[in-house]
Amino acid sequence: MLSVSMNLLMMRLCVFLFLVSKLCNGYSTKLNFYPPACQRIECPNYDLIESGKDYEIRRYSSPMWMSTAPIDDISYVSATRTGFLRLFDYIQGKNNYHETVKMTAPVIIQVKPSDGPFCASSFVVSFYVPKKNQPNPPPAEGLHLQKWGKTYVAVRQFSGFIADDDLPREAAALSASIAGTKWAAAIDKSHAADNTTLYTVAGYNSPFEFKNRVNEIWFTFDLDKALAI
């Protein structure tokens, strides 16, 4: 009798663990998890164009970014730290206007991978300029302003602290998710005309937050230009 009870308990435990694993796996790729940071600080607005399996297509309307010069490094983590510290100084008032700027999200990192495993990749780290400052953003030495037009973005979310090995895996997963769609073709055409950035990483959390971390891989593209090619 004890053996039967133990077997039944183990079966129930296995079913429970299986269901938990399914829920966790679904959560890790589900994109309707709005970043908690955007409930506290300003984030750029976008229109949701399509929600597919493990991806979203968004349309951003003319966001503005303050960006570093390209940072050549073999490590995403190292380059991001360098760029983030420069941008942190910027919002703390180390700009030509000596003006503090409110923190926003996400911080984005545009990535152009190297041609080989021991070569430096190129990283541009950018801060979303708040709407209040967009009419006259404070300039600063070593930083430049990016004014995006209407921009479409294919998005995949993932959680945790980002390691260098995560990026190619998550980018490949996003590519697989949109394979065969009209969006994949548009991205290929758009990137053929501009090889400066292969993908973009968007981070929504402070380095000190360890819960509810939200990261995204972006493939940006110009749908109008892609359709015209």
Salt bridges, closest charged atoms under 4 A:
ASP47 OD2 - ARG59 NH2 3.23
GLU56 OE1 - ARG58 NE 2.93
ASP166 OD1 - ARG169 NH2 2.48
GLU170 OE1 - ARG156 NE 2.70
GLU209 OE1 - ARG40 NH2 3.33
GLU216 OE2 - ARG58 NH2 2.86
ASP224 OD2 - LYS150 NZ 3.50
